[in-house]
Amino acid sequence: MNLRPALLPALGVFAAAARHQNFAHAAEELHLTASAVSHHVRRLESLLGVVLFQRHARGVKLTAEGRQLADAANAALGDIEAVATHLRHAGGRIMALRITTLHSLAYCWLLPRLPRFCARHPHVRLHVDTGIALTRFDDDGPELGIRHGPGHWPGLTAHHLMDDELFPVASPALPGIDAVQEPRQIAQLPLVTDLALQGWRDWFRAAGVRGLRLPQMHSFNDSTDAMRAAVYGVGAALARKLVAQPYLQRYELVRLPGPALKARFSYYAVHPAHRPPSAAAQVFIDWLKEEARDERTPLPNDLPGRAGSENGKPVASGKRRASRG
């Protein structure tokens, strides 16, 4: 029996569902409904005579058979994508892509990851604009943006990338840091703030600290500058996880005691709703979604060909220093 004509329509849907292990997230990626994703998966299970996902109240989980098929499907689709990309860009045609994003995200999250994008898509030339102002996506402006917000903007299509959280950090050399054992004591340190909508008062409230009079703070209009100020010992800062991650990995900052506060807004890739993204924009969106699932920020020594790496993989150099809290 030739299963290929029946398998192929459902296989791509199954691969997305297996990657997310969540039908709703797969549906969002594929621009389908969750019920359509479920229908494709059930059809595939019926054709193969095996159960690919365990269904439970909190979602789905791959079975051993599902994992086996997912590995094969991902390998096959990866090979197809590589050949298709080569054919699409045969002849060395270079494509330009102009994007806009926040300076803090570009500096701490996007730039460390860009070598991986450039290695995979050498035909794309990026033009990156940074700033906090909302950008006009007209004919002369950027084609794609990475925005921090509620996820809906008039005239734009938004693709969810990642959520964020806030927690206090400081330089391990900041005077008085060793005496901090609970959230209330953080207010005794010099504090650094930025212009974010959620700030120290929100965090102390989430930490259960009441009746606290906050001191005058050092203020910066960019969260990157606030992080750098904390690194150099100006004071403790309320950090967004995605911005603070490389500093925590290098032990330039440590996390202080207290809970993580869920950020009010998330990060989205956005483009004009009235026109589909170009081929370059689409591969960048797909790559952003893939990178958003990797919380650890690549450091310079993690890159292929650098000291401390072997065959493109980091070489362990001893036990990583744990963060506080």
N, C-alpha and C positions, 0 to 999 in steps of 0.2 A: 504494500500500500504506500503510495507517494503522499507523505504528510506535508511536503514543503508548501504547497499553495495554501493549506489551511493554517500552518504554523506561523508563516511569516507575518501576517497582519498582527498577531497577538504577541509575537516575540519581543518587539520593541517596547510595547506597553509593559510586558512582564519585566523586562530589564530595568525600566525606570522604577517600577514598583519594588523590585528587589533591591535596587540601590537605596531607595528611601526607606524601605520597609514600612511604608505608609501610603495607602491608596490615595488619600487626599492630596498629599504632597506630589505624588506622581502625576495626578490629574492636573494640578496647577502647572507643572513643568510641560506637560503635553497638550495643554489647553483642551482638556476633556473634563467630563464630570467623573466624580469618584465611582459612581455606579457603572459608567462605561469601562473604567479600568477594571473593576470587579468582574464585569461581564467577560472581558478579554481573558482574564486570568482563569476564570471558571471554564471557559471554552478550551483553553490550553490544558487544564487539568483533565477535562473530559477526553480530549484527543489522546493524551499520554497515559491516562489511567492511573495517575498518581496525584497525591496532594502536594501542592507546591508551597502553600502557606498554612500555618496554624492561625486560625481566627480566634481572637479573644476580645474581651470587653475594651481593653486599652489599645487595640490595634492588631497588627499581624506580625508574624515572625516566620522566616524561611524554615522549611523542613530540610532534612539532609538532601532529599531529592531536589528541592527547590534551589539549594545552594549549589548543587552540582550543575543544574541547568543555568543558573545565573552566571557562574564562572565561565561556562562555555559561551553563553550569549554575549557577555561583556567582551570576551576575547574576539569573537567574530565581529561584533559591531565596531570594536576598536580598529580591527584590520580594515573594515569597509570604510570607516571614517578617514583613516590614513590615506587609503587609495583615492577616495573621493577628493580629499583636500589636495593631494598631489595633482590630480587631473584638473581640478578647478583652477589651480594656479600654475599649470604647465606653461613653460615659456618665461618664467621668472617675473610674472606681473606682480608689481608691488601695490598693495592697497593701503591707503591712509585711513586712520580712524581717530577722530578727535573726540575726547571725552572730558567731562568736567566732574570734579569731586571736591570734597573738603580737604584742606591742607593736612589736617591731623590724620585722616584716614590714608591719604596718599603717603605720608611720611612713615607712618608706623605699621600700616597693614598692606597697602598696595605695592609700594616700591620693593619691599623685600621679596615679594612673590613674582614680580614681573620677569625676572630671568627665566622662570619656568614657562611663562607664556611665550616669551620670545624664542625659546628653544623649540617649542612645539609649533609655533606659527611664525616662521622667519619671514614670511611674505607680508606681514602686517607691520606698518609703521605707526606708532602711537604719538598723538599730540595731546598732552595732559594739561588741562587748565585747572587751577585750584582757587578756591575762594568760598566765602560764606554766602554770597549773594545768589539768589535764584537766577538761573541762566535761561535765556531765551533760546529755544531750539528752532531757530529759523534757518534759512538756507545758508547763511554765512556763519552760523554758530556750531557748537558741538552736536554730534549725532546721538551721543549716549551720555548719560549722567549716572553717578552713584550718589544717592541722596539719603539723608537721615531724616526720617519723618514718619507720619502716620500711614503712608502707603497708598494714598490717593491724592492725585493732583489733577486739576482740570486739563484735559487735552493730552495727558500722558498715560502710557501703559507702564505699569510698575511690576517688576519681578522681585519677589522677596529674596533677599540674600541671607541675612543673619540678624539675630537679636543681640542685645548687649545688656550689660549689667554694670553697676557702679559700686566701688568699694574704696576704702582709704588706703593710701600707699605713702611711703616716705623713704628717703635714703637710709640705708642701714647705719650711716655715720651721723645722722641727725642727732644733735644733743638732746638727751631726755627720752629717746625712743625706747631704750631698754626698760624704762620704768612703766611703760604703757602696757597694762594688762587687760584693760576693759575699754569699751567704746567711750565712756564719759571722759576718760583721761586723755583722749586724743585732743580735746579742746584746750588742753594745757600747752599743746605744741603750737608754734606759729603755723597758720593755715594758709593754703594757696587755693584760689578759686579761679574759675573762668566764667564765661557768659552763658553757660548751659542753663536750660530751663530747670533742671533738677540740680540741687546743690546740697551744701552741707546740712541745712536745716531739714531737708527731706530725709537725708541719710540718718541723722541723729534720731529723728522721729521713728524711722523704721527700726533703728537699733534699740528702741524703748527708752531713750534718754529724754527726760522731761525737765522743764524748768531751767534750761541751760541758756546762759547769755553768751553768745558767740563773740569772740574778740574781733577787732578790726583785722581784715585779711589782706594779703597780697593778691592783687587781681590782674588777670591777663585776659585778653580778648580771644585768644586761641588756645585750645586745649593742649596742643603740642608744646607751646611755650610754658604752660602750667606744669606739664610733665617734666620738661627740662629743668625748670626751676626746682621741682622736687628732687630731681636727680642730683643737683648741685647743692642741696641742703638748705634751700630757702625756707622750706616748710613742708608739712604734710599736705597732700592733694587728694581730692576725690576723683578717682580715675575711672574712665570707661575701660572695660576689660580689653577691648580690641586695640585701644591706643596704648595701654600700659604693658601689654603682653611682652614685647621685645625687651623692655626694661626689666621686667620681672625675670625673664629667662637669663639675662646677663647679670642678675643680682645687683643691678644699679638701683633698683627699688625693691622694697619688700612690702607685703600686704600686712596691714595692721589689724588688730582684733575687731571683730564685728561682722554683721551679715552682708551679703551682696544684695543691693537694691536693684530690682528689675528696671531697666531703662524704659522710659515712657515711649520712646520711638525706636524704630528698627532701621536697617539699611536696605535700600532697594536700588536695583538698576532700572533706569527709566529712559524712555525714548518717546518721540511723538506718536500719538495713537493713530494719526491719519495716514502714516506710511510705515510699512514693515521695515525692520532693521536690515541694513546691508549684510552681505556675507561676513564682512570683517566684524561688524557689530554683533552678529549672532554668535560667532565663535567666541567673542569676548564675554558675552553674557553667559554662555554655557561654561566657560572657564571660570568666571566669577562664582557661579553656583557651586562648582566643584571645589574651588578653594575655600569657600565659606564653610565647608564641612570640616576643614582642617584648622583646629584652633591654634596649633603651635606655629609661631612665626618663624620662617626660615632666617637663620643668621648667616653672616658672610662665610663662615667656615663650613656651613652645610652645603654650599654650592659645589657642583662637580668641578674637579680640578684644583680646588683650594686645599690648603693644609687643613688636616682634620677631617677630610672626607676621603672615602674610598669607593670608587665606582659610583660616585654621585650620592652615596649614603654617608651620613655622619658617623664618625668613629667615636665610640665612647671614650671619654677622657676622665673617667672617675665619676663618683657619685654627684648628682646635681644637688646644689644647695637648695634646701627647702625654704619656701617663703613662710613668713609669720602668719599666724591666724588660722 
